[in-house]
């Protein structure tokens, strides 16, 4: 999946990191899955979405267990 930026000149880009404007969760899942695969860790998509809103440090702590 690739984030498509609108064509044309722009003075700035606004990145919505919490999903308010754009649904960025699929991109986040791909990133988590790719990084965790390097550690032979499977991250189920349903489990990932169930953790929406959970701080990253807490997710990493859970996965380490």
Beta strands, then each sheet from edge to edge (+ up, - down):
end
